[in-house]
C-alpha cells in the first residue's frame, strides 16, 4: 500500500512538472511569436550571429590575452614543479635517514614534512585561484569590448537581434547571418583596453 501511495505521488509530481513545462513552452512560443510579429510589423527581421570563441582565438586582443595567460600559467606551473621536486627530495632523504633516526627525531621530521606538504597544497590552491581570477579579468575585458562593438554594428546595420552562437543554443544558422568577422575586424582596429 505504501509503495502505491509513493508511486501515486510520483505520478502527480511528474504530471505537475509536465503542465509547468507545457505552460513555459507556450509562453516562450507566444513571446517569440509576438517578437517576430512586432518585428514584421515594423519591417523585416534581421538577425545576426556572433561566435565569441572565434573572436577570442583569432582577434589580436584575444591572442594577446591568451599568450599573457599562458605565460603566467607556465610561470606558476614551473614554480609549482620546483616546489614539488623539492618536497619529493626531502621525502626521499627522510626515508633514507629515518633508518638511523631516534623515534622523537623521526616524528619531528614527519611533522615537518606534513607541514611542508600542506603549505604546498595551499600554495597550489592559491595559484589556481589567482590564475582563474586573472583569466576572468581578461575574458571580461574582451567580452565587454565585443558586446560594445556588436551593439554598434547592430544599430548601424539595422539588426533586430544578434545572438552569441554558443550561448544562444543555436543549432543551425545561415552563414550569411554570421557577423563574427566584422566584429573581429573592428575589434582589431581598436586599442587594447586597460
Secondary structure, DSSP 4 states (H G I P E B T S, - for coil): -HHHHHHHHHHHHHHHHHHHHHHHHHHHHHHHHHHHHHHHHHS---EEEE-HHHHHHHSHHHHHHHHHHHHHHHHHHHHHHHHHHHHHHHHHHHHHHGGGS-HHHHHHHHHHHHHHHHHHHHHHHHHHHHHHHHHHHHHHHHHHHHHHHHHHHHHHHT-SEEEETTTTT-----GGGB-HHHHHHHHHHSPPP-
